[in-house]
Amino acid sequence: MIKKTVLFTIIVAPLLAFMLIGAHVTFIFKQTYDGPDKLFKVKNGDTFGKINQRLSDDGLISNTRVFHYYSKYLGVMTKFRAGTFTIPTGSNMSQVLDTLINGQPNLKSITIPEGKNMYEIAKLIEAAEITSAEEFLKAVQETDIISQFNIQAKTLEGYLYPETYRFAPETPAKTVVKTMIDLFNKKTEDIDFGHPFLNKHQVITLASLVEKETGAKIERPAIAGVFTNRLKKRMRLESDPTTIYGIWSRYQGNIRKADLLEFTPYNTYKIPALPVGPISNPSLEAIKAVLNPEEHEFIFFVSKNDGTHVFSKNYKDHSNAVNDYQKNSRARKGKSWRELKQ
């Protein structure tokens, strides 16, 4: 009898206890999240402990200790991906872990329109909760990134390719910037940047002016032709968008005479050349227009207030066009480039 008791104590009881614990763990492990599909965010720098506790608080796992031991057993405690994930209803603990380790974070779509500058893009990206505007602007001015792409400039303005992107929320700013530059390089890899008197960076700079000066895509070659003619004649480009860019931090929507008279490296009313760098991020079509400008004798153009322009060969004709379309309030009333049929 004593031997049986000892045998039970030494062998059977621990075995039963182990089986009970195993059954309990299996029960916990197989429990599923039965609520509606839920979004769960893993932030950059989150520790396993924080993730584990939030999963429990959200009711996505039933036991933090079991989740901890299971994650440790698989060696994935430091493998969680940053981003927002959808945890489907009916997910058990293993499936929750797999989603956070191997799943694709929910991506946000963001469209960068042609002709936006880096400050405007920064606001768009921040509004989409991809990264902060401050971090984005730091990245586009970081020397290491600029030199990595062999761009001879102080910023990456002009090379942030306008396109629709998909990023996970809280994507590092450097990743966002590199993605945009990589796409620029891919889109332009077959373009011959050979130009009679402009280097590649100057071509991008002039393309950024062309992009900002017209809402009519069909006019890009003509606008490029005007600027090309003026550069050949050593005339000032006198482009309002360049002046605006030079005072961007304080620009309130209206350009004043004092702004046109202020010297900045971008004010083409004061400098007889291209601005020091791009003022926006141009489309592929604007770049091609600069490389293949329309050949004509026009050296002036003035807006017709609907996105198109009147082109002139001399100052007299240009003055008449200014009177007709800019000084005549009736010519401006009800007109908008947004209504232009491209």
C-alpha positions, 0 to 999 in steps of 0.5 A: 500500500505504501509503495502504491502511495509513493508511486502515485506521489512520485509519478502519477500525481505529477503526470496528472498535474502536467496533463491538467496544466497542458489541458488548461493551456490548450484551452486558453490557446485555442480560445478565439477573439469573437468580437468584430474585426479590430485594428491593432497598432504596433508602434515603432519602439514598442516592447513586447511587454507593451504589445502583450498587455495591449492585446490583452486589454483589447480582448484579442488574447486571453492570457498574457503569460501563455502568449509570452511563453509561446512567443518566447518559444518561437523566438519572435519576441523582437520580430513584431512589425510596426504598423496597423493590422486587422485582427479578424474575428475568430482569431486564436492566439497563434493566428494573432501572433502570426498576423503581427509577425508575418502579416502585411500592415494596413497601408494608407494610400496617398496621392502626391499631385504634380507640381507640389513642393516639399512643404506641401507634400509634408503636410499631405503625408502628415495628414495621412498619418504616415509620418510627421511633416517635421520628420519628412522635411528633415529627411529631404534635407539630410546630407547623407540621403542627398549624397546617396542619390548623387544629387548636387543640391541642398534638398531633394526638392524636384526629385519627390516623384508625384504619384499615388503611394501606399505606406503603412502608418508611422512609416519612417520619413527616410523610408518614405523619401527613399521610396519617392526618389527610387520611383523618380529614378525608375521613371526617368531611367530611360530619359536622355538628360542631354541638353544644349546648355543645362545640366540634369539638375537645371533641367529638373529646376526648369521643369519645376517652373514649367509645372507651376506656370500652367494648368494646361498640360498641352501648354508645357512645351510652349511654356518651356519654349518661352523660358528657353528663349529667355535664357538664351537671350540672358533675360530674367525669367520673371516667374511669380512661382519662383518668387513665392517659393523664396518666401514660402515660410511667410507667404500668405497667398498674395504676392506683393510688389515688395516681394518681387523686389526682394532678393532671394536665390529663387526670385527670378525677377532679381536674378538673370538665371534659373533659381538655385534649385527646383521649386516643385516636383514636376511631372515626367511630361514637364521634364520632357517638355524642357528637353524638347521645348516648342520652337517659337519666338515667344518671350512673354506669356500671360494667364487667361485666368483659365489655366491657358495663356496668351503668348507674345513675341514683344513687350507691346503685345504682352502689355496689351494681353495684360490689359485684356486679361489681368487688368480687366476684371470682367476677364477674370470673373468666374474663371478658374484653371480648375475648370480647364479641360485637359 
